[in-house]
């Protein structure tokens, strides 16, 4: 089994773990988490999430996992990137999710972001893929689901120009602001770095910052929010929790801030799985998304058996996640064989 297949095999359960680790305290501040829970270092039941009313067992996951599964399923079915297949899998996952009504009256799949929900609803109504996005969408709904797509392209050594076109397509399906395209491209670059190079904190930060500058130059009207958000890591290559909170908004719902918080949590522990994931969780804000993003990063960097948390077995529908990951790994193996 190649390292890419091993990564694919572990990817979806890892994403689900990071998602489930953060779900109980989603939207809560770091101060609230510290005062209420101390330092979270294990899966907890979800009892106070504003989107998951009631009691949910430890290991419950949300849209971050659902949409990562949708992307992986589309890659398997289409044997590669196909935007219509990805959109169709979004619809399939949307139809499986519990529908709730937000205070503003919008009906959404439970836990799904507004931009993704709007895009999927428009697509279901017959709107073309290119016109489904929310024009001002700049949340983290793409970077939290793109790890399967990134791994696919990394494993197949796809030309980066083609990768960026695919990333632009999947991003603009749901999120319309140019800054979202920059964030997706930067995150791919960093996942590629983690997969193909030996991790070095200073090199990682420099690479992320210059990647942001390059893509901000190439994507019109994208501004400088991504590079500015990541710049603190140049001086803090192994940041403390307080460093991260001092240099970010402590929320992470806006995608440049998501990257800044996730990369900070990852670097704080040199990409060790559980310490990095729970660093992200204890920062507060969009904890299920940052947790799942960090989990994907650590897995793509290289997950050792000793790194797997003992409570991974608590993850909801673990067998289903493992089966899909196995299928994804086989698809990568088949696709790689065709180019060898």
Secondary structure as GFF3:
##gff-version 3
##sequence-region A 1 340
A	DSSP	alpha_helix	3	23	.	.	.	ID=ss1
A	DSSP	alpha_helix	30	37	.	.	.	ID=ss2
A	DSSP	alpha_helix	63	78	.	.	.	ID=ss3
A	DSSP	alpha_helix	83	96	.	.	.	ID=ss4
A	DSSP	beta_strand	99	101	.	.	.	ID=ss5
A	DSSP	beta_strand	107	109	.	.	.	ID=ss6
A	DSSP	alpha_helix	114	124	.	.	.	ID=ss7
A	DSSP	three_ten_helix	129	131	.	.	.	ID=ss8
A	DSSP	alpha_helix	147	156	.	.	.	ID=ss9
A	DSSP	alpha_helix	160	172	.	.	.	ID=ss10
A	DSSP	alpha_helix	178	196	.	.	.	ID=ss11
A	DSSP	alpha_helix	201	218	.	.	.	ID=ss12
A	DSSP	alpha_helix	225	230	.	.	.	ID=ss13
A	DSSP	alpha_helix	232	235	.	.	.	ID=ss14
A	DSSP	alpha_helix	241	247	.	.	.	ID=ss15
A	DSSP	alpha_helix	255	268	.	.	.	ID=ss16
A	DSSP	alpha_helix	273	282	.	.	.	ID=ss17
A	DSSP	alpha_helix	287	302	.	.	.	ID=ss18
A	DSSP	three_ten_helix	305	307	.	.	.	ID=ss19
A	DSSP	three_ten_helix	310	314	.	.	.	ID=ss20
A	DSSP	alpha_helix	318	339	.	.	.	ID=ss21
###
